[in-house]
């Protein structure tokens, strides 16, 4: 492999602090951006043509990017900089043949190994990624760091936010297509993802039937939840705890075992907030203390 070139040009002279202006033809789109197309930038391009780019693009040097992702060398060859945040603005600038754009240099993200996090944070907070693309990007970070809690901290989100997005990837391909096309809301997708794959489609179809009957989305969800509670079979029945008995709710015998977030999703289907609180205490205390914590 040929030796990698270094970034050339006046942009490297002096400090890299503050806002600079760089030629558009020196900037490469980030090949790791969760977005895979920029076909929706016509309105943004018109706004930029009218008032200019109000928020500078965040870029990193070609060499810094390849230090972390050498597998993308062929995709950014011929450019001096890689755009981390602002890829839609870059696409819009090219659409109207803008020659230069304002940028800030974000090499510090590379030194802290936070390139992917920086890109995802911008997409989440500024440009609203489609749900499944966001889920895939978050899952990649979980695989990289080995912990949903770590990823939540690095993204500035709650563990529940991370767990719920990753959980969407448990949907069947057919239901993922429903999410992708905007026919399934996030709340419905989150609930269905907690079910075994063989139950997901039938529950989705039943939910749609109830919506047509009632004309009320939230009421349909409540009716479906009530139907699921009533469908407990005799061999799944178990003596309820006192708290559950007061509510008249049956208790299922088991929850599907898997990753912690899967177990948590399953438990939320069958336990009240009070029961979950007791369970957390039981799991946190030594075995000898368990009897004192039962309701």
Secondary structure, DSSP 8 states (H G I E B T S, - for coil): --------SGGGSS---SEEEEEGGGEE--TT-S----TT-HHHHHHHHHH--SS-EEEEEHHHHHHH-GGGGGGSTT-SEEEEE-HHHHHHHHHTT--EEEEEE-HHHHHTT-HHHHHHHHIIIII---HHHHHHHHHHHHHHHS-HHHHHHHHT--HHHHHHHHHGGGS-HHHHHHHHTT-S-HHHHHHHHTS-HHHHHHHHHHHHHHHHHHS-HHHHHHHHHHHHHHT--GGG-----HHHHHHT----S----SSHHHHHHHHHHH--HHHHHHHHHHHHS-GGGHHHH--
